[in-house]
Amino acid sequence: MTLPKNTPTDFCKAFVQRELESYQGEQSIWMSYWPILERMIERAEELKRPFSELIDRFGYADKFEGYPPENSYIWLILEHIWFSADFSKNDVMKARSEFKELNDLGEDIVELASELASKLRKRAELFETSGFSKPEYQFIDGLFDMASEGNYLYESHVSEKLKSLTYQYDLKYWPSLADLVSAIGQFEEAQPYPTHCQFPEHVINGRQSDFKDYVIAFDEKFDEINDLPTNFRFSNEAMADIINVVLDLPDIKIATGEAIRVIRNRYSNKAR
């Protein structure tokens, strides 16, 4: 399919249409993004500014013409636009909630591991002083066997080697259960905070906004190591047009070029 090169809008609209049709082919893919592509096609006139900025910068570059990487930039940026629906307010809120849950779980694991290790040590002391006893042949390989039940690779490649070591070294050479559990807590406490595959840290930790996080995440993709052209930015007005179409914002929450300018000025230094 030869794309029309009479105007940037016609070219980009046809480009998006072709991509949508390829997604809807025999093996359907990216179905959750179909409504975004359809909206970009239906409201192409509202995207005249970003489409013009793309063509002004990269020319009428079709991925099926010319040579990489120049012939792929428009395709990748248009793709970035419809995939940016993932930067919506609801998605950011979900990521923030999951971030908090992950950190809370990490703190719980540290606390529970410490508590369990303490109880295991108390039990060991009682075995030494109370007259009660347990079999001394309970080596650590039994613990690994239980934890790896159903793991074919462990059973085939590790189990016998571990057992051979337990036959050679008695209990004093191995960590106690209390030490193992305590190490789980120490290991968890030493872990850095988790990072998100899409949202930078200052988005995850930032305040709630209708599209602030979208702008930050969208722009920073052009600074990362990927196939997008380095340091590209849409103008403030074009960025507002993209947000209004992709996020389908209501009139009362519509993005403006001035709002994008304020966001970029306020957070550009924090992002670097």
N, C-alpha and C positions, 0 to 999 in steps of 0.2 A: 504494500500500500504506500503510494507516494503522498506525503503530507503537503498540504497547501502552504505556499510560502508568500502569500500576498499580504498577510498581516500577522503579527505575533499572536494575536488572540486566536485566529483560525488555525494557525500551526499548532499551538499548544493544546487547543481544544481537541483537534484531531488526534494529537499524540495521546492525550488522556483517554480518548474514546478507544483507540487501538489497544492500549494497555488493558482497559476494562474488558474488552472482548477477549483478549488473550487469557485474562484471569477466569473468564466465564467459559473457557473452552472445554474440551472433553474431560480434562482433569481439573476441575474447579479448584482455585487456590485463593487465599487471602479474602475469603468471603466477607469477613467483618469490615473490610475496607471498601467494598462495592458501593455502599451508600455515599461515601466520601467522594469517590470518583464521579459518581452520578451527579452529585451536587456541584462539583467543579465544572462539569459539562453544562449543566442547566444554568449555572450562574457565571458562565465564562466572562460575560461582560463586566461583572464586578471584579474580575481578576485581570483586567486589561493592564493595570499598572505592573503587577509582578511579572506577567507574561512579557510585557515590553522590556522590562529590565533584564529578563533572561536573554531575550534575543539580542538586545543591545550589547550585552556582555559576551555572549557565546555564539551569536549568529544562529541561523536556521540549521542547527546541528542535529541530525537524526542519528540514532544509535546504529542504524543499518547503513549509514553512509560515512565516508571519511575514515579517520584513524583514531584509535584510542590514545590518550584519554579524552582528548578534546571533544570527540563525537558523542561521549557518554554523559557530559556534564548536565545538559538539559534534562535528559532522562532521569538521572540520579536525583536532581534537585526536585523535579516534579514528583518523583517517587517519595522523596523526603517530605514533601508537602502533604500528601495524603496519609502517609504513615504517621505524621505528626499529630493525627487525631489522638494518639496515645498520650499526648501531653495535656489532655484536657484536665479541668479542675478535679473531676471525679477520680481520674486515674492517679493524679498526684495525691489526693486525699487517701486513696487506697494504699498507695506506696508508703505514705507517712504512717498510716495505721499499722501496716505490716512491719515497718521499721521499728516502731515502738514495741510491737509484740515480740519481735526477735530479740531486742535488747532486754525486755522484761524476762523473757524465757532464759536468756543468758544469765541474768542475775539470779533467777530461781535455781538454775542448775548449779551455780557456784554455792549457793546457800544450802541446797539439798545435799550436794556432794560432801560439804563440810559436816553436816549433821549426820549423814550416814557413816562417814569415816569415823566420827567420834563414837558412834554406837558400836561399830566393828571393833574399835580399840577397847572399849569397855567390855565387850564380850570376851575378847582375847585375855584380858586381865582376869576375868572371872574363871575362865578355863584354867588359868595358872594357879589360882588361889582357892577355888571352891571345892576341889576334889572331883569335879566333873571333868570329863575329857571327851575329845572327838578323835576319830581316826587320824593318824599322822600321815597317812598315805594320800591325803587329798591334795595333790599337786595342782599347780596353776593350769596345767594342760586341760584339766577337767572343765575349768571355767571357759577356756577358749573353745572347747568342744561344744559346750552348751550354746555359747554365743554364735557359733558358726554352723549350727544345725541346719542342714539343707543346703549349705554352701559347698557345691561340688568341687570347686577349685581348692578350697581349704582342705577338704577331705582327701583330695587326690595329691596335692603338692606340699602341704604344710604340716598336716596332722602328725604323720609319722616322724618327721624331722623334729618337731617339737617334743614328741614323746621320748625320742632318743636322748634329748637333752635332760628331760626330767629324770630319766633313769641314771644319768651321770652325776647330777647335782641335787643334793637334798634341799629341804625347804629354806635353809638359811641363805641360799644363793638367790632366792627369788623374792620379789616384793610381796608384802602381805596384801590381803584384800583391802584393808584400811588404807594402805599406801596407794594402791591402784585407784581407789575411789577418790582419795584426796587429790591425786594427780589430775583426775578428770576436772575437778573444780579449779585447780591452778591453771590447767591448760585453757579452760574456758575463760577464765579471768584475764589471761594474757592476750586473748584474741582482739584484733582491732575491730572497730565498728564496721558492720557490713556496708558495702557500697551497692548502688543500684546500677543496672545495665543501661538505663535510659536517663535517669535524673541525676544531676550533680548534687553534691552534698548540700550546697546552700539552697537548693530547691527543696530537698527533703527536710531540712531544718528551718526553712523559711516560714513566713506567715501565709495564711490562706489568701488566695486571690483568684479572680476570674480568669486572668490570662497572663499574669506576671510570670508564673512558672513556665508557661508555654513559650514565651519569648526567650527566656533564659536557656531552656533546654533546646529550643529550635536553633538559636544562634550558635550555641556551643558545639553542635554537631559539625559545624564548619571549621572548628579548631582542633578536632580530634583526628587521630590517624585512621582515615577511611578513604573511600574513593571520591568523596565530595571535594570540590575545589576549595583550597585552603583560604580561610579568612573572608569568604564571600558573605555579604550581608545584603538583604533587601532593604530598600529605603523604609523609613518609619511608616509612611503612608501605605506602601505596598505590603508591609508586614501586617498592618491593620486589616487590609482587604483579605489577606490569606486567613487570618484568625477568624474574621466574621463569617467566611464561607465554610472553612473546615470545621469550626466548632458550632456553626449555625447559631450564633448568638442572637438573642432577642434584641429588639431596638433599644430597650432600656439599659442594656449592658454592652452595647456595641463598642468595639475597639476603635480608637482614633489614632492618627499619626502622632498627635501630641502626647497621648498616653504612652505610646511605644517609646517616644523620645525620652520621657521621664524615666521609664523602667530601664532603658539601656544606659542612660547617664548614671543612674543610681547604683546599678548592679554590675556594670562592666568592670570596674576595678576589683570588686569582690570576686569576680569569676576568674581572675588572672593571678 
